[in-house]
Amino acid sequence: MKIATIKGIGIKIHLSTLIIIGLVGFYAANLYVSIITNAPIIEIFTVGLLNGLIILLSILIHELSHSVMAQRYGLNVKEIELYLFGGVSKIEEEPKTPKSEMIITAVGPLSSLLIGMALLIIYILPISIPTLFSFTLFYSGISNIGLGLFNLLPAFPIDGGRILRAFLWKRRDNLISATRTASRVGVVFGYGLIIYGFFQIFTFGFINGLWLILMGSFLNSSAKQSYTQTIKEVALSNISAREILNLPNLEIPFEITILEALRDYFFPYRKSYLPVVQDKKIVGLVHIEDIKRISIQQRSKIIIGYIMRKISDFPNIDADDTGKEVMKKLRQSGKKPYIGVVREKSNEELIGFIAEDELISSLKFWSLNIKDS
């Protein structure tokens, strides 16, 4: 659910975020009751709610710090989503240098630590405030410092792991190698949390242990996925549209029927889409999905050119665009199936097409040839 937009960044809250508020509130209220044994129910509830909401706001500030800094380095930030395991800034591409990654990453934990210290400073000031607010300042201050320190653990893809990757990237001058090492550390930390979680279940309590197991499992899978995603990013940056385009060497005449197009072109050549020509000029494309929308009875009566999509309906791709730029243009078109028209930058001549599945197939091949050591 989208709740706001800040600096062009959409803020979304997943329903699972309520679990964070509930857990933080539960532990805060429990501690409050152990200190103020005769506290009224409404006061206990207020303490829990305040601390839950403050930690949620702190997580949002943490993620905003990442996102705003990423924007300063020219990266596009799609949105921030708050969910069960905290928050994530959906930055659409990897930082371009180790320095930019280090700075973009470090501002997150730094913001949490500063919030925590600010709350604790207010707590120790010689001013008279109600006990529940005094406790909230203390508990939320400690929680934010804990959040900042936890995020500094060198477990990729959390902040500390990204700082480790930036350091290794700078030292080795190889993003893939740095990501591989950092992700392995993340996996080790993930398994460590899972093992400690089981230990907690049998010693200190089921809820604590289960939470650690969930966190460890999430960290484990995220580390592996982030490594795979980085390989894809690097591969996409190293291939061009010219290398993967589909040449228009098979064309359908505008005036034949859909049934004839299927029988003489789509089925024999096993194509998912084909260009349509009229007066020796490519005027559109027909995808097999377009044909599926036409009933079998009508396919012998309707001209294929009448269901084509015009060339102008597809995004233009420069032949020298990188795979990353191609993917971005295809996704931004918002029309499925994603297909782009490849043109020479110098004269706008149409030289081919790229569909998303063709780009992904090329990506798999190129990923195998990436140097990672």
Long-range contacts (C-beta under 8 A, 24 or more apart in sequence): 2-79, 6-64, 7-64, 7-67, 7-68, 7-71, 8-71, 8-77, 9-64, 9-67, 9-68, 9-71, 9-77, 9-78, 9-79, 9-80, 10-78, 10-79, 10-80, 11-60, 11-79, 11-80, 11-82, 12-79, 12-80, 12-81, 12-82, 13-81, 13-82, 13-83, 14-81, 14-82, 14-83, 14-84, 16-83, 16-84, 17-56, 17-82, 17-83, 17-84, 19-84, 20-52, 20-55, 20-56, 20-59, 20-82, 20-84, 20-86, 21-49, 21-52, 21-53, 21-55, 21-56, 22-52, 23-52, 23-211, 24-48, 24-51, 24-52, 24-55, 24-143, 25-49, 25-51, 25-52, 28-52, 28-135, 28-136, 28-139, 31-139, 32-132, 32-135, 32-139, 35-135, 36-131, 36-135, 39-132, 43-132, 46-132, 47-132, 47-135, 47-136, 47-139, 50-132, 50-133, 50-136, 50-140, 51-136, 51-139, 51-140, 51-143, 54-136, 54-140, 54-143, 55-140, 55-143, 55-144, 55-147, 56-82, 58-112, 58-115, 58-140, 58-143, 58-144, 58-147, 59-86, 59-87, 59-147, 60-87, 61-111, 61-112, 61-115, 62-86, 62-87, 62-108, 62-109, 62-111, 62-112, 62-147, 62-151, 63-87, 63-88, 63-89, 63-108, 64-89, 65-107, 65-108, 65-110, 65-111, 66-91, 66-104, 66-105, 66-107, 66-108, 67-91, 69-103, 69-104, 69-107, 70-95, 70-104, 73-100, 73-103, 73-104, 75-104, 85-214, 85-215, 85-218, 92-328, 93-233, 93-324, 94-175, 94-230, 94-233, 95-166, 98-166, 98-167, 98-169, 98-170, 99-166, 99-170, 101-162, 101-165, 101-166, 101-169, 102-163, 102-166, 102-167, 105-159, 105-162, 105-163, 105-166, 106-159, 106-163, 108-151, 108-159, 109-148, 109-149, 109-151, 109-152, 109-159, 109-160, 110-148, 111-148, 112-144, 112-145, 112-147, 112-148, 112-151, 113-144, 113-145, 113-148, 113-149, 115-141, 115-144, 116-140, 116-141, 116-142, 116-143, 116-144, 116-145, 116-146, 116-147, 116-148, 117-141, 117-145, 119-144, 120-145, 153-189, 154-182, 154-185, 154-189, 155-185, 155-186, 155-188, 155-189, 155-190, 155-219, 155-223, 156-182, 156-183, 156-185, 156-186, 156-223, 156-226, 156-227, 157-183, 157-186, 157-222, 157-223, 157-226, 158-186, 158-219, 161-185, 161-186, 161-223, 174-371, 174-372, 174-373, 175-230, 175-234, 176-230, 176-231, 176-234, 176-370, 176-371, 176-372, 177-372, 177-373, 179-226, 179-227, 179-230, 179-231, 180-227, 180-372, 182-223, 183-223, 183-224, 183-226, 183-227, 184-223, 186-219, 186-220, 186-222, 186-223, 186-226, 187-219, 187-220, 187-223, 187-224, 189-216, 189-219, 190-216, 190-217, 190-218, 190-219, 190-220, 190-221, 190-223, 191-216, 191-220, 192-216, 193-219, 194-220, 231-367, 231-370, 231-372, 232-363, 232-367, 233-324, 234-370, 235-323, 235-363, 235-366, 235-367, 235-370, 236-322, 236-323, 236-324, 236-326, 236-327, 236-363, 237-322, 237-323, 237-324, 238-322, 238-323, 238-366, 238-370, 239-322, 239-323, 239-362, 239-363, 239-366, 240-319, 240-320, 240-321, 240-322, 240-323, 241-317, 241-318, 241-319, 241-320, 241-321, 241-322, 241-323, 241-325, 241-326, 241-340, 241-342, 241-354, 242-319, 242-320, 242-342, 243-362, 244-323, 244-326, 244-354, 244-358, 244-359, 244-362, 245-319, 245-342, 245-351, 245-352, 245-353, 245-354, 246-352, 246-353, 246-354, 246-355, 246-358, 247-351, 247-352, 248-275, 248-282, 248-350, 248-352, 248-353, 250-274, 251-275, 251-276, 251-277, 251-282, 252-276, 252-277, 252-286, 252-304, 253-277, 253-278, 253-304, 254-278, 254-283, 254-303, 254-304, 254-305, 254-308, 255-303, 255-304, 255-305, 256-303, 256-304, 257-299, 257-300, 257-301, 257-302, 257-303, 257-304, 258-291, 258-294, 258-298, 258-299, 258-300, 258-302, 258-303, 258-304, 258-307, 259-299, 259-300, 260-304, 261-286, 261-291, 261-304, 262-291, 262-299, 266-291, 272-337, 272-355, 272-357, 273-337, 273-339, 273-353, 273-355, 275-353, 276-304, 276-305, 276-308, 278-305, 282-311, 282-350, 283-308, 283-310, 283-311, 284-308, 284-309, 284-310, 284-311, 284-313, 285-309, 285-311, 285-314, 285-339, 285-353, 287-337, 287-339, 289-336, 289-337, 311-341, 311-350, 314-339, 314-340, 314-341, 314-353, 315-340, 315-341, 316-340, 316-341, 316-343, 317-341, 317-342, 317-343, 317-354, 318-342, 318-343, 318-344, 318-345, 319-343, 319-344, 319-345, 319-351, 320-345, 323-359, 323-362, 323-363, 323-366, 326-354, 326-359, 327-356, 327-359, 330-354, 330-356, 330-359
